Amino acid sequence: MSRADGAPGPTAPDRDLAAGTVTVRVPATSANLGPGYDSFGLALDRWDEVRGSLQDGVQVTVEGVGTGQLPLDGRHLVVRAVAAAWTAAGRQLPGLRLHGVNRIPHGGGQGSSAAAIVSGLLLGRALLPDPSVLSDQRLLELGTAMEGHPDNVAPALSGGLTLAFTARDGRPRAVHGAVHPAVRAVLFTASTGSSTHHTRSLLPAVVPHADAAANAATAALLWHALTAEPALLFEATVDRLHQAYRAPEMPASAALLLTLRDAGVPAVLSGAGPSVLVLTDRPVPSELLRHNGFTVDPVPISALGGVVTAG
């Protein structure tokens, strides 16, 4: 994916990668960031890794998150994404040997499905005889079609802060912003997961005009706060479109959000939850870093998206 600042997208593989083994690393992502519903995304320094090579038949092994739960055949999401890349290039995937090391929680609002999809698309492109047939923009389109929305796919591909949108031609696009160096992220990872499909079903089809107008203003302010003026992050992370509607399904997360924001901490649901993300330019009081049911970690913002290497 092209970046608005001219920086490169995913690391381009060497031309000889298709003949051997390819390793792909893709970061966790947090979408929405409060008011930027279905558009804002941020790459975080927590990585899933896959290693793959072509062979006859499909062989999948997994370690880390999801071990013993994920399918180990062609139904695996990474394998499906590899196959989608080959199909888009006009080829049929002959078979795949795949090993995954998963560190991103599943169902936690940290972009695990987008990471799997982007991993597969990057791996599939690298294994093609001619990887140049699939542009970064084409991978964004394929990933969005598989994920259903581009807000996690865009930062997983390009890193940093992204704003995804649908262009006039109906295709997803994304622009990239450089996060202010003072901004720090803290993840409150929930011990239980949730289904994004289910939590999306909780949202109303129609919202009050006042809420939509308020979110439009706050989303614009959030981009400014993240890139230029972090002191505005608390005001910029107010949401009126989705978090309150999801709260009944994740009461612990809702209570944590209330506690943090009552203390003046800029906190939002990470994606669809139930994890909670703090974006701030100042230390979080130590007494707020201990909550039952959540693991708390400072997680650096990643300027890199998916990285492809040989071997």
Number of C-alpha atoms within 10 A of each C-alpha: 23 18 15 13 10 8 11 16 21 21 16 17 22 12 15 14 22 21 14 13 19 23 23 27 25 34 35 29 33 30 31 25 28 27 28 26 21 18 21 28 31 33 32 28 18 19 22 22 21 22 22 26 21 20 13 10 12 18 16 18 17 18 12 13 17 15 14 11 8 14 14 18 17 18 12 16 22 26 29 19 25 28 24 24 29 21 13 15 17 10 13 12 21 12 17 22 18 26 18 23 18 21 17 25 23 17 20 26 29 31 30 26 21 30 31 31 28 34 32 29 30 31 35 30 28 33 27 23 14 13 22 14 13 19 13 21 18 17 23 25 20 22 29 22 13 19 17 12 19 30 30 34 34 39 38 39 32 32 32 22 29 31 23 24 19 13 10 7 6 8 14 22 19 26 18 23 19 16 22 15 12 14 21 19 19 21 24 27 23 24 13 15 16 18 15 15 10 12 19 13 12 15 15 10 6 8 12 9 9 10 12 16 11 15 22 16 12 23 23 13 19 26 22 18 23 25 17 16 16 23 15 17 24 19 14 25 27 22 24 20 21 20 23 12 15 22 19 12 15 17 12 18 24 20 12 21 23 15 14 19 17 10 12 12 23 23 27 29 30 26 29 30 30 31 31 28 28 26 22 22 20 12 9 17 10 7 7 13 15 11 13 9 13 20 14 18 13 13 15 15 24 22 18 22 31 26 23 24 17 18 12
